[in-house]
């Protein structure tokens, strides 16, 4: 029988969180990486999609 895992990615406002679960729903791994927030105008926030991709994969 193969072990099997599920990879979950939570793309939040300030960073990416990744969790790996086994077949028993136990967390086997966790990682978090922040990405830059850009403020082009007062009250606005933007993110660079390329940077999000790079910190997530």
C-alpha positions in Angstrom: 0.0 0.0 0.0 1.4 3.4 -0.9 1.7 6.1 1.8 0.0 8.9 0.0 0.1 12.6 1.0 -1.9 15.7 0.5 -0.2 19.1 -0.1 -2.3 22.1 1.0 -1.3 25.7 0.0 -2.8 28.7 1.8 -2.1 31.9 -0.1 -2.5 34.6 2.6 -2.2 38.4 2.5 1.4 38.5 3.6 2.8 35.0 2.8 2.3 31.4 1.7 1.8 28.5 4.0 2.2 24.9 2.9 1.1 21.9 4.9 1.6 18.2 4.1 -0.9 15.7 5.5 -0.6 11.9 5.6 -3.5 9.4 5.2 -4.3 9.7 8.9 -4.7 13.5 8.6 -1.5 14.1 10.5 0.6 17.1 9.6 3.9 15.8 8.3 5.5 19.1 7.2 4.9 22.8 7.3 6.5 25.8 5.7 5.8 29.6 5.6 7.4 32.2 3.4 6.5 35.9 3.3 6.4 38.0 0.2 6.7 41.8 -0.3 3.7 44.1 -0.1 3.8 47.1 -2.4 1.8 50.3 -1.6 1.4 52.2 -4.9 -1.2 54.7 -3.3 -2.4 55.3 0.2 -4.9 52.6 1.1 -3.8 50.3 -1.7 -1.7 47.2 -1.5 -0.4 45.1 -4.4 1.6 41.9 -4.7 4.0 40.6 -7.4 2.6 37.4 -8.8 6.0 36.2 -9.9 7.3 36.7 -6.3 4.3 34.8 -4.9 5.0 31.9 -7.3 8.7 31.8 -6.4 8.2 31.7 -2.6 5.5 29.1 -3.0 7.1 26.5 -5.2 
